[in-house]
Amino acid sequence: MATATDRAVGFGLVAFSLILFVYYTLWIIVLPFIDSDHSIHQYFLPREYAVIIPVVAGLLLLLFIGVFIMVVMWKSRKPARKSD
């Protein structure tokens, strides 16, 4: 059974993901249809970052997955036997 701390952390992660999804969706889908002189544009990054940020995040994810697999394989390696 999940403890209260686990539930709080899970709720925080879901809330963060929902906020990030809504922000990114507004940034990419809705913002191009709003006039560029509207005041809402000051709350969003330039559109170039809409491609750069996910690419960097994906590369970092692949890096961490590769490092994790390397560490697990290195730790599970059996020592070589010495032959007489």
C-alpha positions, 0 to 999 in steps of 0.5 A, a space after each residue: 500500500 502506498 504511504 502518504 509520502 508516496 501519494 504526495 510525491 505522485 500527486 506532485 509529479 502528476 500536477 507538474 506534468 499537467 502544468 508542463 503539458 498545458 504550458 507547452 500546448 498553449 505555447 505551441 498550438 494556441 500562441 501562434 494564433 494570438 497577435 504578437 503585440 498581445 501581452 500574453 507573449 511575455 509569459 512564453 519563451 521564443 518559439 525556437 526553444 520549443 524545438 531545442 528544449 525537447 531535443 536536449 531533454 531527449 538527449 539527456 534522457 538517452 544519456 542517463 539511460 545509457 549510463 544506467 545500463 552501463 553501470 548495471 552491466 558493470 556491477 553485474 560483471 563476474 570476475 574472471 577466473 584465474 586459470 592454473 
